[in-house]
Amino acid sequence: MHQSKPPKERRSKVLPPCRVSEEERETIKAKAKETGLSLSEYQRRACLDGAVITKEPIADTKLVLELIREGRNFNQYQKKLNSTGKDSPDAVKRVSLKIESLLDALIQ
């Protein structure tokens, strides 16, 4: 006895377009053709069943923000030194050491 196929699910919703280069587009089309699937079915399966690789953060965000703050402090000390001629070696040295330690922490 012949089993009937289950009713086909109606797919009427559209996802936002995905921007790709011409080369990427041709590669995706070729992969869909290799599998014998329509482009839509190939994309749907890749989205639903494919592995998702997340990016690892390049650097610790808190360290980067602190480095930016210390860089601003350093610039303010340098601006004051240039405009008044008054030297503040302790402050400049402290900020320089802080920046150096933050850079070391980011590199590791």
Helices and strands as residue ranges (DSSP letters): H 22-35, H 39-49, H 61-84, H 89-107
